[in-house]
Amino acid sequence: MRIGFGIDVHAFGPGDSVALGGVRLPHTRGVRAHSDGDVILHALCDALLGAAGLGDIGQHFPDTDAKWKGADSRDLTRHVMSLLRARHHLVGNVDVTFLAELPRIGRYREEMRHTIAQLLGIADAQVNIKATTAEGLGFIGRGEGLAAQAAVLLLADEPASR
């Protein structure tokens, strides 16, 4: 078993929606980011890469590479999963915490959970998504941006004969 932890933060910017957990949510603002700025999937990718000992999301998808400009974070997650499968890792479970004053994710939580489960090749029940505010404190509390944290458990998928 291997455990990984990831975190991502983005400031709000122009736009009318945000990507969270692979789902587009309407919002009064977008986020400033090189890719689509999905903080949940970015934190998740970092956690997966960390658990596998494969560095971090910035090493694999640098914001200095035009190839990743505007990238869909679901594609980044699929790529990370291909790296894990090549190393015979299976995802045991995922626990995500979303931090923001707005948007509220309650009505999108199950869709996000299902999308993440599909991306990782696991059951919905293996994905947990929580949300909290910052109670008015700091950049999150002032509504200047949003953040996510993710923890993952990886399992080895290697037959004993290997």
N, C-alpha and C positions, 0 to 999 in steps of 0.2 A: 504494500500500500504506500501511496505517496500523497502528500497533502500540499495544496497550493493556495496562495492568496493573491488577489489582484485588486487594484483600485484605479479608478479613472475619474477625472474631473474635467468639465468643460464650462466655459463662460457662455452666457446667452448672447445672441447676436441677432441679426436680421433674419426674418423667416416667419412662417406660420404653422410650423410643426416641428416635432422632435422625434427621432428614432430612439426607441427604448426596448431592449430585449427583442429586437428584430421586428418590431411593430411600429408603424408611424402613428403618432398621437397628435391631434390638432392642438395647437398652442398659440399664444399671442406672440411668441418669439421662436427663433431657431437657435442653433448653437454655433459658436465659432470653432471650426475643426477642419483638419485636412481631409478627413473622410466624412462619412455621414454623422460622426460625433455620437454614436450610440454608446453612452457611458457604461451601460449594463454589459453589452457584448464585449466592449474593450476590457473592462475589469475581468470578465469571464475568460477572455483569451489570455490575459496576463496570468491568471490563476492556473489555467491549464498548462501554459508554457512553463511556468515556475514549478509546478508539480512534476513535470516531465524532465526538469533540468535543462530546458531549451531556451533560457534567456527570457526576454520580455518582448512585448508587442512592438516596441520601438525598434528593436533589432530586426524583426521580421518585416515590418511595414513602416519604414522610416518616413517621416513627414517631409523629408527632403527629396523623396522620389516621386516624380510626377505621376508615375504609374498608379499610385494610391490616392491621387486627388479625387475627392468625391466618392471614394469606394464605398460599397455597400458592406457594412460590418458583418452581415450574414456570410458574405464570401470570405472575409477574413477568418471567421469562425470555422467555416468549412475547411479552409486551408490548414488551420491549426489542428483540426481533428484528423486530417490526413497525415500530419506529422506524428500525432499520437498513435494512430492505427499502425503506422509503419514500425513503431517501437513496441507494439503489442500492448498498449494501454487501453483500458476501458474506463469510462467514467462511472464511478459508484454513485455519487450524488453531487448536487450543486446547491449552494445556499447563497443568495444574493440579497444585498441590502441597497435600496435606492434612497438617496438623500436629496430632498428638494422641498421647497415650499409649494411650488407648482411645477409641472402639472401633477394632478392627483392621478394615480394609476389604477385605483380600485376596479373600475369597469373594464380595464384592459389586462389585468393581472393574469387571468386564465389563458388568454390568447398569447401573452408573452411567455408564460410557462410552457404552453404547448409548442410554440415556435422554438424555444431553446431546447426542449426535449428532442424535437425533430432534428435540429442541427447537430446535437450530440449523440443521436442514436440511442436514446434512453427513454424510459417511460416518464410521463408527466409527473408521476408521484416521486420521481427522483430529483425534481427541480422545485426549489422553494424560493419564493420572491417576497421580500418584506419591503416596506417603505416607512420612512420617517421624515420628519421635518427637523430643522435645526432650532426651532423655538425662537426664531428671530435673531439668532446669533451668527456672526461671521458672514462671509460672502454668500453662503447658502441661505442663511436667514434673511439677508437683505434682498434675496431674489436675484442675485447677480449670476448665478450658475447652478449647476447640479453635479452630483457625484454618485458613484456606485462602488460597492465593495463586493467581492465574490470570493467564496471559499469552495474548493473542490477536493474530492477524494478520487484518486486514480487507483485502479486495480490492475494487476498484471494479467494478461490473457495469453500465458505461455504454457503449453503442455509440459508436463514434468520431463518428457524425453528430450526436450531441447537443451 
